[in-house]
Amino acid sequence: MDIHIVTIFPEIFSQLTDFGIFRIGKEKGLINIFVHNLRDFTSDKHKTTDDRPYGGGAGMVMLVEPVPKAIENL
């Protein structure tokens, strides 16, 4: 089974998959884990993945643009 994880923090998931049930699954050849950095699929020089919400308000929202690009690449 192939597991693909798309995140803006690939270092965290790369370390977590070396322990517990993920490690056992990898050692037995039952799973393959691929971690993808969402920033690799952005088009601006700052590799931005979030933006302010439309209409104002607190917080940030994910940009739509890099998500379908990442999914198509899987």
C-alpha positions, 0 to 999 in steps of 0.5 A, spaced: 500 500 500 502 506 498 501 512 502 502 519 500 502 525 505 502 532 502 504 537 508 508 544 509 512 540 514 515 534 511 520 533 516 515 532 521 512 526 518 519 523 515 521 522 522 514 520 525 514 514 520 520 511 523 517 509 529 511 504 531 506 501 526 509 505 520 516 502 522 513 495 522 509 496 516 515 499 512 520 493 515 515 488 512 514 491 506 506 492 507 506 500 506 510 505 502 510 512 505 511 518 500 512 525 503 511 531 499 512 538 500 506 542 498 511 548 497 514 545 491 507 546 487 507 553 488 508 558 483 511 564 486 518 565 489 516 565 496 513 558 495 506 561 499 501 556 501 496 560 505 493 567 504 488 572 508 481 570 508 476 573 502 472 579 506 477 580 511 477 576 518 482 573 523 486 567 521 489 564 514 486 560 509 490 555 504 491 557 497 487 552 492 492 553 487 498 548 490 493 543 492 490 540 485 497 540 482 500 536 488 494 531 487 495 531 480 503 529 481 501 523 486 
